[in-house]
Amino acid sequence: MLRALSTGVTGLRTNQEALDVIGNNIANINTTGFKGSRAEFADLLSQTLTGEQAPTTSLGGRDAAQIGLGTRLASVQTNFTQGTIQSTDNSTDLAIQGDGLFALKSGANTYYSRAGSFTLDANGTLVDSVSGYKVQGTAGDITIAPGSTQAASATTQAVFGGNLDASQADGTQYVSTFGVNDSLGVPHTLTLTFTKNFAGASGRWDWAATEADANISGLTTATGQLVFGTGGSISSGASQAIGITYAAAAGVTTPQAVTLDFGSATNTTKMTGYAGTSTAALTSQDGYASGTLQAFAIGADGSVTGNYSNGRSATLAQVQLANFANPTGLVRVGDNMFRVSQNSGPAEVGAPGSGGRGTLIAGALESSNVDLAREFTELITHQRGFEASARVIRAGDEVLQTVVNIKQ
């Protein structure tokens, strides 16, 4: 009789613990990045009244007679299924589409989270808005300092495209100007004069670079020739270099070598020598002035791209994601974060979109993955289980009371 009472108590305890898990899930229905949990039950040891018996030639087999001793909470499993992604229009908010967790650093400790509610602190460091822990990237902390400067870069290559008219008479000239930047980013204008010289060789155009800049004291190897084949494409002279010597007063690196790319293998705007209007002109050059950071954006692969006032862009950092062999083995530490456990396996950190990791959606957050309808259904089930266990205890009490009253 006492066995039924103790069995009923285990039912009360485990169903109460399940109700605690459900209550926590429901309480976090609006918690960003929250992952719901599920209570798992297991039966306790059973008392064997009679053992099993194998069949014999004269008697059939017999099963063991056992009475269970109740139930226990076997585990509480975290559900890492995808939550709904909602737009926030905040550029530092990040949602993960797929597997993986953000890595957050606090001193020597690393924590992991699906909640991507991030912001920039006073130092321009990307941090978790709840805890202040630092979001980790390829090179550690991610810093996006507004107003930071991108250094100037001298021009090393000038790429040209367009056409030189093959139908023009020998001696015809076509003039095109192009700009280069010195080591301080200051622009300088050079003139490129093309002269048709088919008398020298079929399809040949001679070119000469000149300048009229007080800061430039001279040019070296400033002449050359282009030869076009019968199909109008360059057959020789596709890439040639000139040297720019600056006056001492300019205060820049000198001399400066600039490659004039008229039609190399990497030039997608190759110059041509067709019969038609001459349009030869600079299409791009790799030098630029210094600039200040104006804005930034975070891509699906975690790349943080900064846009500068000089019209350039550059990758500032890359947000990393962590995968685990057993993510349900992670231990909750509060504030939407987890830590590594002995059963989760080590963090496998890498770029979003690689190694089975999900991609990032900027300006959005992942909502809780708690299914309210399912939670209320489970709530009813465990509430009834609790009530049923209480009835078992009550029935046991009534039987004991009957036994006590036999003598009366």
N, C-alpha and C positions, 0 to 999 in steps of 0.2 A: 504493500500500500504506500509506504514511504517512497518507493521507487517512482510511482506515478507523480507524487508531489515534486520530487527533485527534477524529473523529466519536464514537468510543466514549467518549472522555474527556468530551465535552460531555454525553453521556447519563449518565455517572457523576455529574457535577457537578449537573445539574438534578434528577435523582432524589434525590440527597443533600439538596438544598435543599428539595425537596418533603417528604422525610422529616423535615426540621427543622420545617417548618410543621405537619405532623401531630403531631409530638412536642410542640410547644407547645400545640396544641389539647387533646391528651390530658392534658397536665400541668395545664391549667386547667379540667378537667371539673367541678370543685367551686368555681370562682371566681365569686363573685357578679357578675352582670351581664356576664360575659365573652362576647364575640362571636368566634366561630371564624373562621378564615381558610382560603382555598383557593388553592393554587398553580396558576397557569396557564402552560402551555408554549407556545412558538412556535418554528417551525423557523428555522434560520439561512439565510443566503444560499446559493443553489445555484450550483454551477459548471456553466456551459453548455458542453457539448462540441461540439454542432452546433446551429445556429439553426433556427427553423421556416421552412417554405417554403410559399408559397401555391400552390393548384392552378393548372395551366396547361392549355392545350388538349391538350397531349400527355402531361402527367404529373399525377398526383394530388398533393395537398398532403402535407407532411411535418411532423410535430411536432418541437419542439425536444428535444434530448437533454440532460438535466440530471442532475447528481448532487448531492444535498443534502450540506451540510457539518455537519449535526448539529442540536442543539436548544439552546434557552436558556430561562431563567425570564423569562417576559414580564411577569407581575404577580402580586401576592399580594392577592387580593380579600377584604375583610372581609364576613362574612355577618351582616346586621343582622336576621335573622328573630327572632321572639319566643321567648324562653326560658320555661321553666315557672315559674309563680309559686307560691311557697310561703309559708304563713303563719308569722309569727314572734311575733305578739302583742306586739311592741314598737311603741308608738304613733308613734315617730319613724322607723321603717323605712318606705320607700316603694318601691312597684313600679310601673313604667309598663306599662299595658295598651295596646299600640299603638305608634305612632311617637313619636319625640322623645327628647331627652336632658336630664338635669339640667345646669344651669349652675352651676359652682363658681368662686369667686373667690379668688385668692391675690395680694394686692397689686394691681398693675395688670393682671395676667394672668387670663384666663378660660379655664377648661377645661370639658370636657363628659363626662358619664358616664351609663351606664345602671345603675350600682350605687347603690342608694338606701339604703345602710346609714348612716343619719345618727344624730346624737346632739346633745345640748345641752352647750355648754361652760360654763365657770364664769360667763360673762357672760350666759348664756341664749341664745347665738347658735346657730342650727342649722348644724352643720358635718358634713363627711364624716368618719366615724369612722376612716378609714385615714390620710388626708392632713391632716386638720384644715382643709381649704379650706372657705370659707363658701358655703352654699347660697344661691342668688340668688332673690329674689322680685320682685314688682312694683316695690317701692321700694328694692331693693338687698338688703342683708343682712337675714335674718329673725331677729328677736329675740323670744323667748318667756320672759320673766322670771317664774319662779314667785314668787307673793306680790306681784306688781305690782298697783297700785291702779287701779280704775276710778273716775273722778271722779263725784261726785253730780250729779244733774240735776234742775232744778226742773220741776214739772208745768206744762205749757202746755195740755194737752187732757185732759178727762175724758169718757169715752165711756159712755153709758148704754144699757140695753136693758130688756126686760120690758114689762109691760102696766099700764095704768091702767083700772080697772073702770068702763066706761060705764054700767053699770046702777045705780051708787050714786046716792044723793040728792044734790042740790046742797048744797054746804057740807061734804061728806065730805072728810076729809083723809087723805092717805097720807104717811107719813114714811120717808125713806130716808137713811142716813148714807153718806158717802164720804170717802176720804182723799186728800190731796194732799201733795207733798213740796216743801219750800222749796229755795233755792239751795244749802244745805248738805246736802240730803237728809233733813232732819228731817221726819217725818210729822206732819200736822195733820189733825184730823177736822172736817168740816163736816156740817151737817144740811140736807137738802133736803126741804121740806114742799110737797106737791102738794095743792091745794084745788080740788075740782070746782066749776066756775062756768058751767054750761050756760045759766044765766039771762043771763049776759053775752054769750054767743055759743054756738051749737050746737057741741058737741065740745070745749069749752074747759076747760083746767085751768090754774089759776094756780100758779106756784111761787115759793118764797122760800128763799134760802140764809141760814143763820145759823151762828154759831160760839160756842163756849164755851171758847176757848183763850187763856190769859194772854199768849201771845206774839203774838196777833193783835189789833190795835187797832181794826180795822173792816173792813167789806166795802163795795164800791161796785157799782152796777148789779146788786144782788143779788136782783132780782125780775124776773119775766117771765111769759110765758104760752105754753102749747102748745095748738094747735088741731088736732083730728083730723077728717079727712073722714068722709063717710058709710061708707066702706069700712074705717075703723079705722086708716088710715095718717095720718101727720102731714102737714098741709097748710100750716102755718106755725109758726115758732118752732123749727125743727129744730136750729139752732145759735146759741147765745147766750153772751156772755162776761161774767164777773164779775171784779172786782178785789179782791185781798187786800192789806191794808196791815198790815205787821208792826211791832211795837214795836221801838224802837231797841235794846233789850237783847237782841233775838233775833240781831242781828248778821248779817242776811241781806239779800239784794236785795229792795227794796220800792219801789213796789208790784209785785205779781205778778199778771199777767193769766192767767186760766184759762178756756178755752173749754169750755162744757158742750155736748157733742154728743149730742143726743137722737135724731137720725135723719138726718144728712147723707148725701150720696151715697156716702161712703167707710165709713159705719157699717154693718157687717154685722149688728148686733144691734138694729136700729132699734126704738124704743119704739112700742107700738100702743095704740089706744083701743077695744078690744073689750069686750063684756060678759063679764066673767070676773074671776077673782081678780087683784088688783093685785100686781104683782111687780117694779115698777120698781126698778132697782138699778144701781150702777156695774159695768161689765163690764171696763173697763181704763182705765189712765191712764199717761201717758208719763214721769212723774217717778220717780226712784229714789234710794236711798241709795248711798253709796260702797260698794265691795266689793273684795275681793282675789281674784286669780286662783287658782282651785282646780284646774282641769284644762283640757286643750285637746284638740282633735281636728282632723285634716286630712281634708278632703273630696276627692271625686273630681275636682273642679275646682281643687284646690290650695289652697282657702281654709283658713286656719288659724283656727279658731273657739275663742275662750276662754270658759270658763264661770266666773262670779264668784260669790262668797259671797252677793251680794244677789239671786241668782236670775236675773241678766241674762247675756246672752251677747253677744259682739262679735267681729267679724272683725279679727284681729290682723295678718294678712299673707296673701299668696297666693304659693305656689310657682309658678315659671315653668318652662316647657319650651322647648327650642330645636329647631327643625327645620332641615334643610339640603337644598339642591337635590340634592346628591350626598353622602350620608352616608358612602359607601364611600371618599370622598376624604379623610376625616379622618385625621389622623396620630396613632398611638398614642404616649403619653408615659409609660406605666407607671401603676401603681396604679389600674387600671381606667378610665383617663381618656384623652381625645383632645383634640387642639387643631385649630383651623381651619387649612386649607391653601389654596393657590391654586386647587385643583380641587374643594374641597368647597362653595364658595360661602359667603357670610356667614351667620351665625346669624340665623334668623327666630324671635325670642323672643315668646312669648305664653302665655296661660292654657291649662292642660290642657283638652282637649275642644274646643278651637277651632282653626281653620285647619289641620285634618288632624292635629293633635297628639293623642296618646293621653290616656287618663284615668289618674288615680292610684289605687292601692289601698294604704291605710294599714295598717300592721301586717303587711306582707308584703315579700318580696324576690324579684327575678327571678333565676332560676338561669342558669348557663351554657347557651348554646344548642348546645353541641357534641353531636353525635349519635355516641355511642361506636361503635355498630355500623358506621356509615358510615366513621368514621375508621380502624377496624381493616381494613375492606375496602380503603380507599385505601392503608393501610400495606402490605398484601400486594401490591397492584398496583405500587407504586413500588419495593418491595423486589425484586420480580421484574424490574422495569425496570432497576434497578441491576445485578442479577446478569447480565441479558442484555447490557448494555453492557460489563460486565467480560469476558463471553465473546467479544464482538467484538474487544476488545483482545487477548485471549489467542489468538484465531484469527489475528489480524494478526501477532502475534509468532511464531506457528508458521509462517506463510507466509514471513515474513522469514528465519526460521531455515532453512527449506528452501532459500531462494535462496542464503543464505550457504554452505550445505553442498553446493551443486551442484558446486563446484570440487573438493571433496574426493574 
